[in-house]
Amino acid sequence: MIMEEIDELIKEFGLEEDLEHVIIPYTDKNGAGKRRFILKRPFIRIMYDTGYFVDYPLSDVIKAAVKYPESSLSEALYRMNQEAIMDATGTDPNKEKDMP
């Protein structure tokens, strides 16, 4: 089931693939063509500077990398998750709440 979803994302976004990778082609800010290779695994582990890690579903990693191609995967996933929180709650999770 997971790989079927990945195949759908590859078709939807017009991505490339080989036996072991999903390949995300993009153009950088200087106009140069680049490609990001992501291993075809059910989950991708992102290690953070603070020593903790999060296992993200491959589908989320692909969506984040397509949406924010020049960002690191950790930054792209963070931005995508912040947008999801804003969409779900209607509030900015980074904005400080007014104290009474």
Secondary structure, DSSP 4 states (H G I P E B T S, - for coil): -HHHHHHHHHHHHT-EE-SSEEEEEEE-TTS-EEEEEEE--SEEEEE-TTS-EEEEEHHHHHHHHHHSTTS-HHHHHHHHHHHHHHHHHSS-TTSPPPP-
